[in-house]
Amino acid sequence: MPSVVGLLGQRELVARRRMDELREEADRIQAELAVAERDWKEWAIARSRVDEVLAPADETGHGPDQAGRTAPTADGQAGEASPTPGAAKAKSQVPVWREGVAWSVLSVDYQRVLTALADRARLGQGPLTWQEMAALFGMDVVPARVEALRSKAKRLVARGWLAESAPGRFTPARGVSGPAGGS
């Protein structure tokens, strides 16, 4: 008959081996994750650079010959353009919504938010939170991404494109219906 201490020792050894195997697998996954994150960041930077290059000069308020001039800021107020090359550009402007204004006046990101909310309203699914938007757009639901969407949604609310039915719950504003005509 085997001893109790011997049986416990065997079980402890099996448990330790399993723990070591899982730790090795976790280390391997962490290494793969680091590579995937680096790859994703490089693609995000590349897309951002292409967006900068392709953005019309009047949308960003900066052109190659406008360094040091006064440029409009995101809220439409005049602000000082950065003379430093590569400095952050002003955010795209969101005009105040009025009858007949087309969605095409908005940047692609804002149009994407409006499209998601309009589709949801058309299907009778009710308001959408910015966390749900992040998940819908396939983004990581992390504070930085969610905050960027919240900021866009709040800006659209302030300009009359969206309504905030309850804190953090967004729907298209009354009269804002589709991408073609804005009414």
DOSETOR-156550 format. One record per residue: x, y, z negated of N, C-alpha, C, O in turn; residue in three letters. Coordinates in steps of 0.05 Angstrom, whole numbers, padded with zeros to 5 digits, always signed. Layout:
<recs>
XYZXYZXYZXYZALA;...
</recs>
This chain:
<recs>
+00017-00023+00000+00000+00000+00000+00018+00025+00000+00036+00028-00017MET;+00013+00043+00020+00029+00067+00021+00023+00086-00002+00001+00086-00013PRO;+00043+00102-00009+00039+00120-00031+00024+00145-00022+00024+00152+00002SER;+00011+00158-00040-00005+00182-00035+00014+00204-00026+00008+00219-00007VAL;+00037+00206-00038+00056+00227-00031+00067+00222-00003+00071+00242+00012VAL;+00071+00198+00004+00080+00191+00032+00059+00199+00052+00066+00210+00073GLY;+00034+00193+00047+00012+00200+00065+00010+00230+00068+00006+00240+00090LEU;+00012+00244+00046+00010+00273+00047+00034+00285+00063+00031+00304+00078LEU;+00057+00273+00060+00081+00282+00075+00077+00278+00105+00084+00295+00120GLY;+00065+00255+00113+00060+00250+00141+00040+00271+00152+00044+00282+00174GLN;+00019+00276+00137-00002+00295+00146+00010+00323+00148+00004+00339+00166ARG;+00027+00330+00129+00040+00356+00129+00058+00359+00154+00058+00380+00167GLU;+00073+00338+00161+00090+00338+00184+00074+00341+00210+00082+00356+00228LEU;+00051+00327+00212+00034+00329+00236+00023+00358+00238+00023+00370+00259VAL;+00015+00369+00215+00004+00396+00215+00026+00416+00223+00020+00436+00237ALA;+00050+00412+00213+00072+00430+00220+00079+00429+00250+00084+00449+00262ARG;+00079+00404+00261+00085+00402+00290+00063+00416+00306+00070+00430+00325ARG;+00038+00413+00298+00016+00426+00312+00019+00457+00311+00015+00471+00330ARG;+00027+00466+00287+00031+00495+00283+00054+00505+00301+00052+00526+00313MET;+00076+00490+00302+00098+00497+00319+00091+00498+00349+00099+00516+00363ASP;+00075+00478+00357+00066+00477+00385+00048+00502+00392+00052+00514+00412GLU;+00030+00508+00374+00013+00531+00378+00029+00557+00378+00023+00575+00394LEU;+00048+00559+00360+00065+00583+00360+00081+00586+00386+00083+00608+00396ARG;+00091+00564+00396+00105+00565+00422+00086+00574+00445+00094+00590+00462GLU;+00062+00563+00444+00042+00571+00465+00035+00600+00462+00032+00614+00482GLU;+00032+00609+00437+00025+00638+00433+00048+00656+00443+00043+00676+00454ALA;+00073+00648+00438+00096+00663+00448+00096+00664+00478+00102+00685+00490ASP;+00090+00641+00491+00089+00640+00520+00067+00659+00531+00071+00673+00550ARG;+00044+00658+00518+00021+00675+00526+00028+00704+00522+00021+00721+00538ILE;+00041+00711+00499+00048+00738+00494+00068+00748+00516+00065+00771+00525GLN;+00086+00731+00524+00105+00739+00545+00090+00744+00572+00095+00763+00586ALA;+00072+00726+00578+00055+00729+00603+00039+00754+00601+00036+00769+00621GLU;+00027+00760+00578+00011+00784+00574+00028+00809+00578+00019+00828+00591LEU;+00052+00809+00567+00069+00832+00571+00075+00837+00600+00075+00860+00609ALA;+00080+00816+00615+00085+00819+00644+00060+00829+00658+00062+00847+00675VAL;+00037+00818+00651+00012+00826+00664+00006+00855+00657-00004+00870+00675ALA;+00010+00864+00632+00005+00892+00625+00024+00910+00640+00015+00932+00649GLU;+00049+00903+00643+00068+00920+00657+00059+00922+00687+00060+00944+00698ARG;+00051+00900+00698+00042+00899+00726+00017+00917+00730+00016+00933+00748ASP;-00002+00914+00711-00026+00930+00712-00020+00960+00710-00031+00977+00724TRP;-00002+00968+00691+00005+00996+00688+00018+01007+00713+00013+01030+00721LYS;+00035+00991+00726+00048+01000+00751+00027+01005+00772+00029+01025+00787GLU;+00007+00988+00775-00014+00991+00794-00031+01016+00787-00039+01031+00805TRP;-00037+01020+00762-00053+01043+00753-00038+01069+00760-00050+01088+00768ALA;-00012+01069+00755+00004+01092+00761+00005+01097+00791+00002+01120+00800ILE;+00008+01076+00806+00008+01079+00836-00018+01090+00846-00018+01108+00862ALA;-00041+01080+00835-00067+01090+00844-00070+01119+00835-00080+01136+00851ARG;-00061+01126+00812-00062+01154+00802-00046+01172+00820-00055+01194+00827SER;-00022+01163+00828-00005+01180+00846-00019+01183+00873-00018+01205+00884ARG;-00030+01162+00883-00044+01164+00909-00068+01183+00907-00072+01199+00925VAL;-00083+01181+00885-00105+01200+00880-00095+01229+00880-00108+01246+00891ASP;-00073+01234+00867-00061+01261+00866-00054+01271+00894-00060+01293+00901GLU;-00042+01253+00909-00033+01261+00936-00057+01266+00954-00056+01284+00970VAL;-00077+01249+00952-00100+01251+00970-00121+01272+00961-00139+01279+00976LEU;-00119+01281+00936-00139+01300+00926-00136+01327+00941-00114+01336+00945ALA;-00159+01338+00950-00157+01364+00963-00146+01385+00944-00152+01384+00920PRO;-00131+01404+00954-00119+01424+00937-00139+01441+00923-00135+01448+00900ALA;-00163+01446+00935-00183+01462+00922-00197+01447+00899-00208+01460+00881ASP;-00197+01420+00900-00210+01405+00879-00194+01405+00853-00205+01407+00831GLU;-00167+01404+00856-00150+01404+00833-00142+01431+00824-00133+01435+00801THR;-00145+01451+00842-00137+01478+00835-00107+01482+00838-00096+01503+00831GLY;-00093+01462+00849-00065+01464+00853-00058+01456+00881-00069+01436+00892HIS;-00042+01471+00894-00032+01464+00920-00002+01466+00919+00009+01476+00899GLY;+00012+01457+00939+00041+01458+00938+00052+01487+00937+00074+01492+00927PRO;+00036+01506+00946+00045+01534+00946+00032+01551+00924+00033+01575+00925ASP;+00019+01538+00905+00004+01553+00884+00018+01552+00857+00005+01559+00837GLN;+00042+01544+00855+00055+01542+00829+00056+01569+00816+00064+01589+00828ALA;+00048+01570+00791+00050+01595+00775+00025+01613+00779+00024+01633+00765GLY;+00007+01606+00796-00017+01623+00801-00039+01615+00781-00037+01594+00768ARG;-00058+01632+00779-00081+01625+00762-00099+01606+00777-00105+01609+00800THR;-00106+01584+00763-00123+01564+00775-00147+01559+00757-00145+01562+00733ALA;-00169+01550+00768-00193+01545+00752-00188+01520+00735-00175+01501+00743PRO;-00199+01520+00711-00197+01496+00693-00222+01480+00696-00240+01487+00712THR;-00224+01458+00681-00247+01439+00684-00273+01452+00677-00294+01444+00688ALA;-00273+01473+00660-00299+01486+00653-00305+01510+00671-00324+01525+00666ASP;-00289+01514+00692-00294+01535+00712-00281+01561+00704-00283+01581+00719GLY;-00268+01563+00681-00255+01587+00672-00228+01589+00685-00216+01569+00692GLN;-00218+01613+00689-00191+01617+00700-00171+01609+00679-00173+01616+00656ALA;-00151+01595+00688-00129+01587+00670-00103+01589+00684-00103+01591+00709GLY;-00081+01588+00670-00055+01590+00682-00046+01563+00693-00046+01543+00679GLU;-00039+01562+00718-00029+01538+00731-00001+01533+00720+00014+01552+00715ALA;+00006+01508+00716+00032+01501+00706+00053+01504+00727+00050+01493+00749SER;+00074+01519+00722+00096+01522+00741+00114+01497+00742+00131+01495+00759PRO;+00110+01479+00723+00127+01455+00721+00117+01435+00741+00094+01427+00740THR;+00134+01426+00760+00126+01405+00779+00119+01380+00764+00133+01373+00745PRO;+00098+01366+00772+00090+01341+00760+00074+01345+00734+00067+01325+00722GLY;+00068+01370+00726+00052+01374+00703+00024+01364+00709+00016+01362+00732ALA;+00009+01359+00688-00019+01349+00691-00035+01370+00707-00034+01394+00701ALA;-00051+01360+00726-00068+01378+00741-00094+01383+00727-00102+01367+00710LYS;-00107+01405+00734-00133+01410+00722-00152+01388+00730-00150+01377+00752ALA;-00171+01382+00713-00191+01362+00719-00209+01372+00741-00212+01396+00745LYS;-00221+01353+00756-00239+01362+00777-00263+01375+00765-00272+01368+00743SER;-00273+01395+00779-00295+01411+00769-00321+01396+00773-00325+01382+00793GLN;-00339+01399+00754-00366+01388+00756-00385+01412+00758-00389+01426+00738VAL;-00397+01417+00781-00415+01439+00784-00441+01434+00768-00448+01411+00763PRO;-00455+01455+00762-00481+01453+00749-00500+01441+00769-00502+01450+00792VAL;-00516+01421+00760-00535+01409+00779-00558+01428+00783-00568+01441+00765TRP;-00567+01429+00808-00591+01443+00815-00604+01429+00839-00590+01413+00852ARG;-00628+01434+00844-00643+01421+00866-00627+01423+00892-00619+01444+00900GLU;-00623+01400+00905-00610+01400+00931-00580+01395+00930-00567+01393+00951GLY;-00568+01395+00906-00539+01391+00905-00533+01361+00908-00544+01344+00894VAL;-00516+01354+00928-00510+01326+00933-00489+01316+00914-00473+01331+00904ALA;-00490+01290+00910-00470+01277+00892-00442+01279+00904-00422+01277+00889TRP;-00440+01284+00930-00414+01285+00943-00397+01308+00932-00372+01309+00937SER;-00408+01328+00918-00393+01349+00907-00376+01340+00883-00358+01354+00874VAL;-00383+01317+00872-00370+01306+00849-00347+01287+00858-00347+01277+00880LEU;-00327+01284+00840-00306+01265+00846-00317+01237+00845-00339+01232+00836SER;-00301+01218+00856-00310+01190+00858-00316+01179+00830-00335+01164+00827VAL;-00301+01186+00810-00305+01175+00783-00333+01184+00772-00347+01168+00761ASP;-00340+01209+00776-00366+01219+00767-00388+01206+00784-00409+01200+00773TYR;-00384+01203+00810-00404+01190+00826-00409+01161+00817-00431+01152+00817GLN;-00387+01148+00809-00389+01121+00799-00407+01119+00774-00423+01101+00771ARG;-00403+01138+00756-00419+01139+00731-00448+01143+00738-00466+01129+00728VAL;-00453+01163+00756-00481+01169+00764-00494+01145+00778-00517+01139+00773LEU;-00479+01132+00795-00490+01108+00809-00498+01086+00790-00519+01075+00793THR;-00480+01081+00771-00486+01060+00751-00512+01066+00735-00529+01049+00731ALA;-00514+01092+00727-00537+01099+00711-00563+01100+00729-00584+01093+00719LEU;-00560+01109+00754-00583+01110+00772-00593+01081+00778-00617+01076+00778ALA;-00575+01063+00782-00582+01035+00787-00596+01024+00763-00617+01010+00766ASP;-00586+01029+00740-00598+01019+00715-00626+01031+00711-00645+01017+00703ARG;-00629+01057+00717-00656+01070+00714-00675+01058+00734-00699+01054+00728ALA;-00666+01054+00759-00683+01043+00780-00693+01015+00773-00715+01007+00780ARG;-00676+01000+00758-00684+00973+00750-00699+00973+00723-00707+00952+00713LEU;-00704+00997+00712-00719+00999+00687-00704+00988+00663-00716+00979+00644GLY;-00677+00990+00663-00661+00978+00642-00654+00998+00620-00642+00990+00600GLN;-00662+01023+00622-00657+01042+00601-00630+01054+00600-00613+01049+00618GLY;-00624+01069+00579-00598+01083+00577-00575+01065+00574-00577+01041+00568PRO;-00551+01076+00579-00526+01061+00579-00507+01076+00561-00505+01101+00562LEU;-00492+01062+00545-00471+01075+00528-00445+01075+00544-00442+01061+00564THR;-00426+01091+00535-00401+01092+00549-00385+01067+00546-00369+01060+00563TRP;-00389+01052+00524-00376+01026+00520-00386+01007+00541-00371+00992+00553GLN;-00413+01007+00545-00425+00990+00565-00415+00997+00593-00411+00980+00610GLU;-00412+01023+00598-00401+01032+00624-00374+01021+00629-00367+01011+00650MET;-00357+01023+00608-00329+01013+00611-00330+00983+00618-00315+00974+00636ALA;-00346+00968+00604-00348+00939+00610-00359+00934+00638-00350+00917+00652ALA;-00379+00950+00646-00392+00948+00672-00371+00954+00694-00372+00941+00715LEU;-00353+00973+00690-00333+00980+00709-00309+00961+00708-00290+00965+00723PHE;-00309+00941+00691-00287+00922+00689-00263+00933+00674-00241+00923+00677GLY;-00267+00954+00659-00245+00966+00644-00242+00952+00617-00261+00940+00607MET;-00219+00954+00606-00215+00945+00578-00231+00963+00560-00229+00988+00563ASP;-00246+00952+00542-00262+00968+00524-00244+00975+00500-00247+00964+00478VAL;-00226+00993+00505-00207+01003+00485-00212+01033+00482-00223+01046+00500VAL;-00205+01044+00459-00212+01072+00454-00204+01092+00476-00220+01110+00482PRO;-00180+01089+00487-00172+01109+00508-00190+01108+00532-00198+01129+00543ALA;-00197+01084+00542-00214+01081+00565-00243+01090+00559-00255+01104+00575ARG;-00253+01082+00536-00280+01089+00528-00282+01120+00525-00302+01132+00533VAL;-00262+01132+00513-00262+01161+00509-00262+01176+00535-00275+01196+00538GLU;-00248+01166+00555-00247+01179+00581-00275+01178+00593-00284+01198+00605ALA;-00289+01156+00591-00316+01154+00602-00336+01171+00586-00353+01184+00597LEU;-00333+01172+00559-00350+01189+00543-00347+01218+00551-00366+01232+00553ARG;-00322+01226+00555-00317+01253+00563-00330+01260+00590-00342+01281+00593SER;-00328+01242+00609-00341+01246+00635-00371+01248+00632-00384+01265+00643LYS;-00383+01230+00616-00411+01230+00612-00420+01255+00598-00441+01267+00606ALA;-00406+01264+00578-00413+01289+00564-00411+01313+00582-00428+01331+00581LYS;-00391+01313+00600-00388+01335+00619-00412+01335+00638-00422+01356+00645ARG;-00420+01312+00647-00443+01310+00665-00469+01318+00651-00487+01330+00663LEU;-00471+01313+00625-00494+01322+00609-00494+01352+00608-00514+01365+00612VAL;-00471+01364+00602-00468+01393+00599-00475+01407+00625-00485+01430+00624ALA;-00470+01394+00648-00475+01407+00673-00502+01399+00685-00509+01407+00708ARG;-00518+01384+00670-00546+01378+00679-00549+01354+00697-00571+01349+00707GLY;-00528+01338+00701-00530+01314+00718-00541+01290+00702-00555+01274+00713TRP;-00535+01289+00676-00544+01267+00659-00559+01278+00635-00557+01301+00628LEU;-00575+01260+00623-00589+01267+00598-00579+01247+00577-00574+01224+00583ALA;-00576+01257+00553-00568+01240+00531-00593+01235+00514-00599+01251+00496GLU;-00606+01213+00519-00632+01207+00506-00629+01203+00476-00647+01210+00460SER;-00607+01193+00467-00600+01189+00439-00569+01192+00438-00556+01189+00459ALA;-00558+01198+00415-00529+01202+00415-00514+01178+00427-00516+01155+00418PRO;-00499+01184+00448-00483+01163+00461-00498+01146+00481-00487+01126+00491GLY;-00523+01152+00488-00539+01136+00506-00547+01154+00529-00561+01174+00525ARG;-00538+01147+00554-00541+01165+00577-00560+01154+00598-00561+01130+00603PHE;-00574+01173+00611-00592+01167+00634-00589+01189+00653-00579+01211+00646THR;-00596+01185+00679-00596+01208+00697-00615+01229+00688-00637+01223+00677PRO;-00608+01254+00692-00626+01276+00684-00650+01277+00702-00650+01266+00724ALA;-00672+01288+00693-00696+01291+00708-00690+01305+00734-00678+01327+00734ARG;-00698+01294+00756-00694+01306+00783-00669+01295+00797-00667+01297+00821GLY;-00650+01285+00782-00625+01274+00794-00632+01245+00802-00636+01228+00784VAL;-00633+01239+00828-00642+01213+00835-00623+01196+00851-00620+01172+00846SER;-00609+01207+00870-00593+01190+00887-00569+01204+00899-00568+01229+00898GLY;-00550+01189+00910-00526+01201+00920-00530+01218+00944-00513+01236+00950PRO;-00551+01214+00960-00554+01229+00985-00559+01258+00981-00546+01275+00993ALA;-00579+01265+00965-00587+01292+00963-00586+01305+00936-00589+01329+00934GLY;-00582+01289+00915-00581+01300+00888-00608+01307+00877-00609+01317+00855GLY;-00629+01301+00891-00656+01308+00881-00675+01285+00885-00698+01286+00878SER;
</recs>
